[in-house]
Amino acid sequence: MKYFLVLLLLPLQIFAQTFSQSEIKRWKQQAQRVTIIRDNWGIPHIYGKTDADAVFGLLYAQCEDDFKRVEANYIEKLGRKAEVAGEGELYNDLYLRLVIDSAEAVADYNKAPQWLKTLLQAYADGINYYLYTHPSVKPALLTRFKPWYQLLWTDGSIGAISTGDITAEDVKNLYGNTSATIAYRPKEFVDNSSGSNGFAIAPSKTESGKAILYINPHVTFYFRPEVHVVSEQGLNAYGAVTWGQFFVYQGFNEYCGWMHTSANVDVADMYAEKMNGSGTSMTYEYNNEKRAVKQKQISIKVRQGDQLITKTFTTYATHHGPVMAKRNGQYISVRSSNRMINGLLQSWQRTKAKGLDDYKKVMALRGNTSNSTVFADYKGNIAYWHGNYVPKRDTKFNWSKVVDGTTPATEWKGLHDAEEAVHVYNPSTGWIQNCNSTPYTVSGEASPKKKDYPAYMAPDGENFRGINAARVLSKENKFTIDKTIAAGYDTYLSAFEVLIPALVKAYETGVQPGDSLHRSLAAPIAVLSNWDFHSSNHSIATTLAVEWAQRLNASIRKIYIEDGEDDQVTATKRFAATAIPLQLLAPLNETVKQLKQQFGTWEIPWGDINRYQRVSNDLVQKYDDSKISYPVPFASALWGMLPSYNSRTFQGTKKRYGFHGNSFVCAVEFGDKIKAKSLLAGGNSGDPNSKHFTDQLEMYTKGQFKDVLFYKEDVLKHAERTYHPGE
């Protein structure tokens, strides 16, 4: 059914790319039309004559700050990580190649409108000019960037690949030439510790009578820098850009702002295919007839020591899409859309939208497959869209599971119009929140109603962040930028409203007074009983609660896997209500013992072990207890924490170090003049020798924001360096 060949051995060498004199001349001319002003935080404000000039300067500036991350994102999207990292990335590469086809990206580039081709050329030129002017920079793999690369990755999300619950492990099991029988393992509970928060507050609830947007993505640290890009063709966008992309992904212009949160809208479906035969005669059944299985050769280079070998796979596809798994003897294909030209058009055009009406036109492109959107504008409008690209389907089927691929009844029936998707405009409550949770609580009593929409449009359940966000937004009626930031930095851990009372009850009723467990837990239970569920650097209760609750995750996950529960809050409440005392008390006892073993006492303030450290710019960060680090009062979003800070111990460390959570955070008030404050994890530069590598680090640990410099007169007052690319 498959074959696997080693075709070629090559010495592993990276050959320097030569650029033609005509290219270099063109780049130098374009560079003179671009001015980059670095402010006192190292943030690049890029000013270009045209949009293409601004894009050229933006990519050049990104490469100055962190070429390593720019390159890494495209090595991944090209499905070429194995060329750098070796065999361990082989099936991740194959997985990517099955759903992102370079030939299709090239075809989209060739048929793109000329204005988009011009931007794409400028994107590639900006990176290539950086490489030309920085010959000491040694790329890991990509010595020349091509304009169509951007069409491999069209929306900016950190993980914008949708394949149902198919994984790279499934792909390996199918195409890996192994005779081992590997049982299918259901996708485990997503612990809600990642994602993002977005708030929009209407004029009726602000002190100024202007709308406020709160932008709070939760991603791997240093995944996006802060930028400002301006052209004389009407571009003026500020915010976070994903390394290597030419549009502001989460941010604002002078008219409106947009914040994206990840959603579980069903945009990819799995089909059980009846495939027969072998080799070139393979067929599959559809609508009572046999069709030929499409076969495609995919060759992947793999690093082995100082050589590259090429491994070639014969892959299969039906009209639904690539065959990506075989479970219980059944082949499974995937229908999805993980890159599209409309996605890139939409990503660019929203940065130039002039308010809600304009933004609706952009949403009508239906090119956003992985995000929901929280929105506000200068006229006081606030809005929310749960997803954007939503295929129409027969509601008789459970689209969260594998469906029958042999019948036309399971075919998609086009796309829903953007206005048909779950959305809310200007809710009467005056606020919108989404924290990767259900849209049916997005605006309190003014939220959309679940009964009005197909299940596949919003399978998302509630989470503890959503509960906390609704609480902080509903209780204030005169929001300012500072009050909005304070709401977004509320340290209440709402999950423990459920878990701690269950623990205390188990202690009081489940063990005999005087026995060893009762005695050993008396003091920890007293600390937790008196806790207000707020985290802080000085809180011993936070340490106990987080370290204890992590040990409960496996039991809570069982409810998701065995009962099919998709709501974090409901599953946690069910666990708390049904757990026997020992299920709650034994993990706490283990926590106390481990803390004593590691630190000599269980009475450890949270900030003593929950730390932030940035000492290198490695793609995979390393942490060291002996090196400088800073206390962080925040915790994982899993427990309802709005300022998300995911931390854990690493090899060789006793302390926990943050690696994911709040990244670029911004509060912006719209009106006749933009007012905004922002904060970035660590700093804007990836160079450990730059002061901008850690100049926001301590501010980050305390939630202390800086003023956004949006207007050029303000940028000039705080200019640290002004130059053209290449200087």
N, C-alpha and C positions, 0 to 999 in steps of 0.2 A: 504493500500500500504506500510505501514511501522509500526513498533511498537517501543515502548520506555519504558523500564522497569527499575525500581530500584531493583537491585538484592541483594545488600549486604551492610551492614554497618560495617565498621571497625574503630577502634580507629586510629587516625592519629599519628603514631609514626614512626620515622626513626630509624631502627635498625642498629647498627654499624656492618659493614662487617668484618668478621674475615678472615684473610689470613693464608694459611697453611705454615708450617715451610719450606717445600720444595720450595714453591713460594718465600718466603722471602730470603732463601739462594741463589736462582737463581738470584733474583734482586740485592742482594748485590754483587754478583760476576760480574754481568753485569755493575753495577755502577762503579766498579773499572776500567772498560775498557773505561770509559767516563770521559772527563775533560771538565768542564764548566769554561770559563774565562769571567767574567763580566768586560766590559771596563768602562771608566770614565763616560759614559752615561747610565750605567746599562744594556747595550745590551748584551745578552748572545751569546758568540761564543762557539759552542758546537763541540768538537772533539771526534770522536769515532773510534774504530778499524774497525768496519764494518758499513755498512749502518744502520743495525738494532740497533747497539749501539748508533749511532748518533740520530736516531729516539727516542730511549728511553730517551736520554738526552734532546732532544728538548721538548718532552712533559712534562718531569719533570720541565724544566726551565719555560715553559709556566704556569704551575700550580703555581710555585713560584711567578710569576708576577701577575696572576689573575685567580685563580682557579674558582672563581665565574662565569666568562665569559666562561671558558672552559666548565663547567658543563651546563650552560644555553643553549649553542648551541645544546647540545645533548638531553637535556630535550625537546627542541622544535622539533628536528628532529625525536625523538621517539614518538612524539604526546602525550606528557605527561605533558604539561604545566598546565592543569586543576588540576592536583594533587598538584600543588604548589600554583597556583594563583586563583583557584576556577572556578565557573560557567562561568565567562566571557571568558574563554579560551576553553570551551567545543567544540564549532564548529570549532575553529581553529585547535584543535587537530584532530577532525574528518576529516576535509579537508586534513590535512597532512597524516592521515592514509589511506585515499582513494588513494593517489598518491604515497606514499612511504610505501612499504610493508616490515615489518621487516623480515617476513619469506623469502622473496626473497633476502634480504641482507644476511641472514644466509646461504641460498643456494649458493649465489655467493662466500661467504667466504669458504664454504666447497669444492668448485670446483676450487678455486684460485690456481695459480702456487705456489709452495712451497716458492719461494723467497718473494712473496707478503704476504703470510701467516706469514712469519717470521717478516716482517715489521709491519704487523697489530698486531701481538702479542707484539712486542716491543712498539707500540703505547699505547696499553692497560696497559702493564707492567709499563711504565713510569709514567702514571697517578696513577695507584694503588700503586706504590712504594712511590709516593709523599704522598698519603693518609695514608699509613702505617707509614711514618716517620714524619707526621704532625697530630698526633691524636687530636690536638686542633681544627683542621679545621672541621667544621660541614657541610657536603654537604646538599643542599636543598632537594635532592632526591636520587641522584646516588652515592651509597656507593661503588660500584665496576663497573669498566668499562670493556666492553667486546670487543674483537678484531674486531667483525663484525660491531660495531657501526660506524666505519669510512665508511662503505659501504652504510650507509644511506645518505651520503652527500659527493659527489664524485668530486666536481669541485671547491669549495672554495668561490663561489659567496655569497654575503651578502643575496640575495634573489633568490636562484636558483630554484624556483618553477614556471613551465610554465603550464598553464591550459587554454589558450585562455583568455577570459575575465571572466571566472568563479571565483567567490569569496567565501569566507567562509560564507557570507550572503546567497548566493545561496544555499549552502549546508544546512544551517539552515532552509531555507524556504522549502526545499525538505524533510529533515529528522527530522525536529523539532517538529513533531506532532502538528502543528498549523493549525487551520482552516482559518487563516487570508489570504486574497488575497492580495499579495504584487506584485505590478507592477514591471516589469523588468526595471532597470535603466541602460542605456548605460554607459559603462566605461568612466569616465571623462578624459579630457585632462591631460596627464602627463606633469607636468609643467617644465620639463627639468632642475629642480634645483638639481637633484641628478645625479649619473652616474660617469663618469671618463673622464680624458684627457690622451691621449697617443701621444707622438711625437717620430718620428725616423728621424734622419738627416744623410744624406749620406756624405762620405768623400769629395765630391765635394763642399760641403757647410760648411765645418768645417776648422778651422785654422790649426789643426794638421793633417788633411787628414785622420782622424779616424772617424768611425761612433759613433754617440751619441744617447742614448735612454733616454727619459724623462718619468718617471713613476709617475702618478698623479691620484690615485683613489680617488673618492669622496664617502665617506661612513659615517655612524654614527660614531662619535668620539669614540675612544678607542675600535674599533671593531677588529683591527689587531695590533699586536706588531711588532717590528723590530728584526730580528734574523739573525744569521749566523750559518750554519750547515755544518760540514765537516766530511768526513770519509776517511779511507785509501783505500776504494773501488771506489774512483773517485768522490764522492759527494763533492761539494764545492759551495753551493748556499747561496746567501745573499738577503734579502728583507723582504717583509711583509708576515706573515703567519696568516691565520684566526684562531682565538682561537680554539684549540682542533684538528687541522689538522696537518698532519705530513709532508707536503710539502710546500715549499715556493711558494706562490700563485702568487705574482707579484714581480719580482726581476731579478737576473742575476747570472751567474757563470763566470768563467774566459774566456769563449768562446762567450757567447751570453746572451741576455736579452729579457724578455717578459713582456709586459704590457697588461692587459685585460681591455676592456671596454664593458659595457653592450650593447647588440644590440636587435633589434626587429625582427630578423630573425624568421620566423614562424616555430616553432619546436613543437607546440601542436595544435591540431585541435578539434573542437566541432562538434558533430554529432547529428542531430535530429533523435530520435528513435521513431518508432511506437510500443508502448508497450501496451499489453492488458492483461486482467485477473487480478488475485490477488493471494496473498500467494505464495505457491510453484508452482502454475500452470501459473505463469506469463510468457508471451512470447513476442518476438519482431519480426518484419518483416524484412527479408533481402533476396534480390534476389528472390522475389516471393515465399518465404517459411517462415514458422514460426520456430523460434529457442527459446530454453528455456533461460530465463533470469537467469544469474548466481546470486546467493545470498550468501552473506557472513555476518556473525555476527562480529561486531566490538564492543568491550567492552572498555569503557573509565572510569577511576576513576576520581572523582571530589571531591575536597576539599570543605567541608561545615563545617565551624567552626573547631572543633577539631576532625572531623570524615571524613572518605572517603566513598562516596557512589559510586556504580558502575552503569553506565548507558550503556545499550546495544542497538545497532542499527542493524536492518537488512538492509544491503546496497545492491545495484543492480549493475550489470555490463553486458555489451554486449561484443562481441569480439573486439570492438573498445577500450573499457576501462571502468572505473567506471562511473556510472550515477551520475552526480554531480549537476544537476539543473533541474528545471521544470519551463518553461516560456511559458505563453500563452497556457497552457494545454499540452505543448510539452516537453517530457523528452529529456535531453541532456547529452550525454556521452562525455568523453574526451579521446583522444588518445595522449599520451605524453611519455616522457622518462626522469623522474626527478632524477634518480640515475641509474648508470650502472657501471659494473666492468671496462669497457673500459675507462670510465671517470676517475676512480682512477688510472688506469695504465698510462693514458696520463698525469695526473696531476703530477705523480712522475717522469715519464721518461723525461718530458721536462726539469726538473731541471738538468739533466745530458747530455743534448744535446750539441754537440760540434760545432754548427754552423748551417747555413741554411739548408744544405742537411739533417742533422740529425733531425732538427726541422720539416721538411716536413714529415719525416717518422713518427714522433710522431703525427702530424696532421692527418695522414692517418688512425689513430685509430677512428677518428670521434666521440670522446667521450665528447666533450665540447658542451653542449646544450645551454649555456646562455651567451657566451662571444665572442667578437671579439678579435683579437690579433694584437698588434703593436710590431715589432721585429727588432732587430739589432744584428750584430755579429762582431767578431774581424777581419774578412776579408773585412769588409766594406759593407756587404749586409744589406739592410733594406727591410722590407716586411710587408704586412698587409693582414689578412684574416678576412672577414666579416662573423662571425659565423664559424661553423665547422660541426655540426650535422644538416644536412638539408635533410628532407624526400623529395623524388620525388613525384610529384602530377600532375594531369591533370590541365593544365593552363586554361581550360574553366571555372573552378569554382573560386569563390571569397573566398579564404581560410582564409581571415580575419573575415568572418562571419560563422554562423552555416551552415554546409552542410548537404545534405540528407544522412542519415545513412542507407537507405534501399537498396542502389544500389552499386554494386561493382565498379562503375565508380569513386567513391570518396575514394577508398582505396589508401593507400600509395603504391608506387611501388619501394620499396627499399630506399636506401640512395644515395644521390649524392656523388661522390668521392670528396675528399677535394679540388682537383684541379678544380673541376667544380663550386665550390662556388665562390662568388665574392672575388677577391684578386688582389694584385699588388705586383710585385717584382721589386726592384731597379728602381723606376720611374725616368724619365728624369729630372723632376723638382728638385730632390734631397731631397725631404722631404715627410713625411707622417704625417697626423694628424687624429685622430678620437676622437670626443667629444660626443659620443653617437648620432652621426648624420649620415646622408646618406654617404655611401661609394663612391658615385659618385662625391664627391668633396674632397676625401681623399688626393689627390696629385695634386690639381690644374688641369691644362690641361692634365696631365698624368694619371688622374683618370680613373677607369673602366667606361664603358659606360652602362647606364641604359638599353638601347635597347637590350643588349647582354644577359640579365638574366631574368628569370621568376620573376614576381612581388613578390612572396612569399619569395624570397631570401633576399630582402632588402626593406621592406616597410618603413624603417626609413626615416623621413623627415630631412630637414635642421634645425639647431638651431643657436642661436646667438653666442654660444661658438665656433661652427665650423667656422663661418665667421671670428671671431676674431683670432682663431688659424691659419687659412690660411693666414691672413694678417701679423701676426708677423713672421711666418716661411718664407714667400716669400720675405720679405724685407731685410733679413740679409744673407750674403754670407760667413762669417768667424765666424761661431759659435764656442764658447768654452763652457765648462760646465757652467761658470758663465753667459754667454750670453743666454744659453738655459734656465737657471733658471729665468733670467730676462724676457725672452719671456713668460715663463709659469706663471709669476707673473705680466703680463701686466694688469693694472687695468681699461682698457677701457670697458665701458658698452655699447656694440653695439646695444642693443635693443632700447636705448634712441635716437639713430640716427633716428629711425622711430617715436617714440612716442612724443618726445619733440617738433619737428617741427609741428606736428599735433596739439599739445596743444597750442602752440604759435599762430598758424593760427586761432584756435577756439577763442582765446582771442581777437585777432585783428579784426576778422570779425563777431564773433557770439554774442557779447554783446555790448551794447551801451556805449560809453564813458560817464563817470559820474554816471552810475547807481551803486548800492551798490556792486554787484559782481565784476564789473570792478574795483572799487576802492579797495576793499578788496584783490584782487589778483594782483594788480599792482606790488608790491614789490616782491612777490614770482615769478611771471612770469619774472621779470627782472633778478632775480638770475638764473633761469633756462635757460633763453635766452643766458646768458653769460657763461654758463658752457661748459667745454670741454669734458664732458661725462666720465671723469676719477674719480673714487672714491678715497677718502682719509679721514684720521681722521679729518681733518679741514674743510671738504667740507659740507656746509649747503645744497648745491644743491643735493648732494647724499641723504641726509635725506629726502628732499622734494620729489625727484624723486622716491625713493624706496617705501616710505610710500604711495605716490599717485598711483604708478603703480600697487601695490598690490590690490588696489580697482578696477582695470580694469580687473582682471583675470576672473571674472565670465562672463563678456561680450565676452572676447576672447575665453573662453571655449565653448561658444555657437556655434562658428564657427566650432569647432571640432565636436561637438555633432550633430548639425543640418545639416552641410554641408559635414561632413565626411572628413574634411581637416586634414591631418596628418603631416603638415609641420608648425613648430612653426613660422618661419619667414614669410611665406606666410599668415598665419592666422593673425599675428600681423599687417602686412601691410594692409591687407584687413580691419581689424577693424579700423586702423588709418585713412584710406581713406574714410570710410563710416560712422563713428561715427558723430552724430550731436554734436554741440558745448557743449551742456549741459552734454553729456556723458563724456566729458573730463574735463570740468571745475568744475562741481559739486563735483567730487571726490577730486579734488585739494582743493576746499574750505573746504570740510570735513577734509582733512588732516591738513590744517592750523589750523582749530578750535581745533582738537584733540591735536595737539602739544602744542597749547596755554594752553589748559585745563590741560595737564599733566605736562608741564614744565614752564609755564608762558610766553613762547615766541615760535614762530615757527622757529626762527633762531638758530637751534640746530646743531652744527657740528656732523657729522656722528659718529666719534669716541666717542662722549659723550654718545651715546645711544646704539651703536653697540659694544658689549662687549664679552670678553672671561673669563669664570669663571670655575674653577675646584676645588671644596672644598670637594667632597666626591667621593666614588667609587660605588655609587648606580647604579644598572642597568638602572634605570630611574633617570636621574640626576635632582636635585633640584637647583633652582637659587634664589639668595637673593640680592636685591639692596644694602643692608647694609654691605655685605661682599666684600672682595677685588676682583676686576675684572680689566681687561685690555682692552684698546681701540683696535679695529680691523678695518683697512681701507678697508677690502674686503667686497664683497656683494654676493648675491645669483647668482649661475650660470644661473638662469632663465633669467637674464638681459645681458648675454654674458660674465660674469666675469670668467676668466680662473682660478684664485685661489679661488675656490668656498668656500663660507662661508655662510651657511644658518643659519639665526638667527630669533628669534621672541620673543615676550613677553610671559611670563608664569604667572600662577596664583600668584598674589601678587607682580609682578614686573612692573615697568614702562619702564625699559630699556630692550633692546633686548639681548638675549644671544645665542651664537652659539652652535649648537648641531650636525651639519652634514656638510660635505664638505671635503676639503683637509685633508688627514689623514697622511699616510706614503707617502712622496714625495721624489723622488730621480732622480738625473741626473748622468748617467754613460757613460764614454768614453771607448770604447774598443780598444785593440791594444796589443802590447807585454806585457803591464802591465795595469791593471785596474786602472782607476781614477774615483772616484765617490764622490758625496756629497749627504747628505740626511737630512730630517727633519721629525719629528713625532709630532702629536698633543699632547700637554701636556707633556708626558714623557712615558718611557717604562714600568714603574711599576704601578700596580693598588693599591699599598699600600699608603694611604695618609701620613703615617709616613716616607716614603722613600723620599730622596731628588730627586729621579728619577720620582716622581709623577708629578712634575711641572718644572723640570730643562730645558725643551725645550719650555715652555709655552710662555715666552716673545719672544723668537726667532721665534716661530710660528706666532705670531701676526705681526712680521716685515719681515717674509720671509727670515730669516737668517739661513743658512744651516751649518751643521757640516761636517767634513771630514769623509768618510766611512773608517773604518779600515778593509780592506779585507785580508791583508797578516799577517801571524802569528807574524812576527817580529814587526809589527806595533801594533798589538793587545797586545803583551807582554809589549810594552813600555807604554801603557795606561791602564794596568790591574789594576783593583780595588780589585778583589777577584778571586782566583783560587781554585777550589774544585771539588770533585766527588759528584754526586747526593747522597743525604742522609747525607752529612757532614754538 
